[in-house]
Amino acid sequence: MQKPQEILLAEPRGFCAGVDRAIEIVERAIQKFGAPIYVRHEIVHNTYVVNDLKAKGAIFIEELSDVPPGATLVFSAHGVSKAVQQEAVARGFSIFDATCPLVTKVHVEVAKLAKEGYEFIMIGHKGHPEVEGTMGQLDRGIHLVEDVADVAHVQPTQTAKLAVVTQTTLSVDDAAEISAAIRARFPTVREPKQQDICYATQNRQDAVKVLSPQVDVVIVVGSPTSSNSNRLRELAAKLGTTAYMVDSADELKGEWFDGTARVGLTAGASAPEILVQQVIDRIKALGAVSVRTMAGIEETIKFPLPKGLKIDATTGLTITERTPETGPARH
């Protein structure tokens, strides 16, 4: 039985700027204030990352009632509703917001257009924390659709001022199809000036489109809860290539590689490169002799940290200042 000879690595893959920033916020908060630091929801949807931060002193919670008074609280990269923000402030926590700036951009757009009298149709997955956060920016007037069929059932109170927003980690192609159905039903609907789906999600999906036809099987490194990782596996399968998603190298099965000459490998935006390297080692143990990285877009975007966690370049110490965002400064 033929075993794999070559591993072809997608480019880009793995961590995006929003994930890098979110993890760094938690690590710096632990460094500055000491453990424990409380984080509402998994900071990013990756088992390895969450366990690593737990070991460093992060405690992950879903309910703010589980956070003791005066504690330091970090909001996850997915964003939170207005109600959660208000409750956290009312409880007096020292708050750092690790919401991805591209999710915040959607929140800002919703707030701005709502003031102008707009209602919204949101394309996204019910129950996903990012969707709950975005829909929770308003008390009413935001309607969720998960697929084309849902579009027929949306009942806005008016159609003169209707706008579309999307979850940032969707399948680009699926979102385009649903957007087309919305336009067909509501021809005057307002769409985002730039699509809401983030650059990293788009780039990783584009890379899989190039990767899939060149390989016999695609392995996606990502956790089951990761939306963008799931979309990568679905996309490869839709393109006709057998595809599997694994949380770690331990989940790989030898029979997946029977009769394959070339394996494609990518990782979701919340999956660290160490997991990719462990998967490479495991596939090499099954017989692969070469690893090649395909040409792809180089991502250079970096998002700034909250003011209370910035490091002074000259001293290497955290800059300490009082801001509305972080509450009282602590040394």
PEVENFEN-V568901 format. One record per backbone hydrogen bond with DSSP energy under -0.5 kcal/mol. NH is the residue of the N-H (numbers start at 1). CO is the residue of the C=O. E is the energy in kcal/mol with one decimal. If there is no record, write none. Layout:
NH&CO&E / NH&CO&E
This chain:
5&261&-2.8 / 6&261&-2.0 / 7&290&-2.5 / 8&263&-3.4 / 9&7&-0.6 / 9&292&-3.1 / 10&265&-2.9 / 14&267&-2.1 / 15&271&-0.7 / 16&269&-1.2 / 20&16&-2.5 / 21&17&-2.3 / 22&18&-2.1 / 23&19&-2.5 / 24&20&-2.2 / 25&21&-2.3 / 26&22&-1.7 / 27&23&-2.5 / 28&24&-2.8 / 29&25&-2.2 / 30&26&-2.2 / 31&27&-2.1 / 32&28&-2.6 / 33&29&-2.9 / 34&30&-1.9 / 36&57&-0.7 / 37&57&-1.9 / 38&72&-2.4 / 39&59&-2.8 / 40&74&-2.6 / 41&39&-0.7 / 41&61&-3.4 / 46&44&-2.0 / 50&46&-2.4 / 51&47&-2.6 / 52&48&-2.3 / 53&49&-2.3 / 54&50&-2.3 / 55&51&-2.0 / 56&52&-0.9 / 57&53&-0.8 / 57&54&-0.9 / 58&53&-2.5 / 59&37&-2.9 / 61&39&-2.7 / 66&63&-2.0 / 67&64&-1.8 / 68&66&-0.5 / 70&91&-0.5 / 71&68&-1.6 / 73&94&-2.8 / 74&38&-2.6 / 75&96&-2.1 / 76&40&-1.0 / 77&43&-2.2 / 79&76&-1.6 / 82&136&-2.0 / 85&81&-2.1 / 86&82&-2.9 / 87&83&-2.3 / 88&84&-2.4 / 89&85&-2.1 / 90&86&-2.5 / 91&87&-2.0 / 92&89&-1.4 / 93&88&-1.7 / 94&71&-2.3 / 95&93&-0.8 / 96&73&-2.6 / 98&75&-1.6 / 98&96&-0.7 / 100&77&-2.5 / 103&100&-1.3 / 104&100&-2.4 / 105&101&-1.9 / 106&102&-0.9 / 107&103&-2.1 / 108&104&-2.8 / 109&105&-2.0 / 110&106&-2.4 / 111&107&-2.4 / 112&108&-2.5 / 113&109&-2.5 / 114&110&-2.3 / 115&111&-1.5 / 116&112&-0.7 / 117&114&-1.7 / 118&113&-2.3 / 119&161&-2.2 / 120&141&-2.8 / 121&163&-2.6 / 122&120&-0.5 / 122&143&-3.2 / 123&121&-0.5 / 123&165&-2.5 / 124&122&-0.6 / 124&145&-2.0 / 126&124&-0.6 / 128&125&-2.0 / 132&128&-2.4 / 133&129&-2.3 / 134&130&-2.5 / 135&131&-2.9 / 136&132&-1.5 / 137&134&-1.7 / 138&135&-1.3 / 143&120&-2.9 / 145&122&-3.0 / 150&147&-0.6 / 151&147&-0.8 / 151&148&-1.0 / 152&148&-0.6 / 152&149&-0.8 / 153&150&-1.5 / 154&151&-1.1 / 162&160&-0.5 / 163&119&-2.3 / 164&190&-2.7 / 165&121&-2.2 / 167&123&-2.7 / 170&167&-0.8 / 175&171&-2.6 / 176&172&-1.9 / 177&173&-2.0 / 178&174&-2.5 / 179&175&-2.7 / 180&176&-2.0 / 181&177&-1.6 / 182&178&-2.1 / 183&179&-2.6 / 184&180&-2.2 / 185&181&-1.7 / 186&182&-3.3 / 189&186&-2.1 / 190&162&-3.3 / 198&168&-1.9 / 202&198&-2.4 / 203&199&-2.9 / 204&200&-2.5 / 205&201&-2.0 / 206&202&-2.7 / 207&203&-2.2 / 208&204&-1.7 / 209&205&-1.8 / 210&206&-1.3 / 211&207&-2.6 / 212&208&-2.9 / 213&209&-0.6 / 214&211&-1.9 / 215&212&-1.5 / 216&262&-2.7 / 217&262&-0.9 / 218&242&-2.7 / 219&264&-3.0 / 220&244&-3.0 / 221&219&-0.5 / 221&266&-2.4 / 222&220&-0.7 / 222&246&-2.7 / 223&45&-0.6 / 226&223&-2.1 / 227&225&-0.7 / 230&226&-2.2 / 231&227&-2.1 / 232&228&-1.4 / 233&229&-1.8 / 234&230&-2.4 / 235&231&-2.4 / 236&232&-2.2 / 237&233&-2.2 / 238&234&-2.6 / 239&235&-1.7 / 240&237&-1.8 / 241&236&-2.2 / 242&216&-0.6 / 244&218&-2.4 / 246&220&-2.6 / 251&248&-1.6 / 252&249&-1.6 / 256&253&-1.6 / 257&254&-1.6 / 258&255&-1.2 / 259&2&-2.7 / 260&2&-0.7 / 260&257&-1.8 / 263&6&-2.7 / 264&217&-3.2 / 265&8&-2.5 / 266&219&-2.3 / 268&221&-2.6 / 271&268&-1.8 / 272&270&-0.5 / 275&272&-1.1 / 276&272&-0.9 / 277&273&-2.5 / 278&274&-1.8 / 279&275&-2.0 / 280&276&-2.5 / 281&277&-2.3 / 282&278&-1.9 / 283&279&-2.5 / 284&280&-2.6 / 285&281&-1.8 / 286&282&-0.9 / 287&284&-1.7 / 288&283&-1.8 / 289&5&-2.2 / 290&5&-1.5 / 292&7&-3.0 / 294&9&-2.4 / 294&292&-0.5 / 299&297&-0.6 / 300&298&-0.5 / 309&306&-2.1 / 310&307&-1.5 / 312&317&-3.5 / 313&311&-0.5 / 316&312&-3.0 / 319&310&-3.7 / 321&319&-0.5 / 323&321&-0.6 / 323&327&-1.0 / 327&323&-2.1
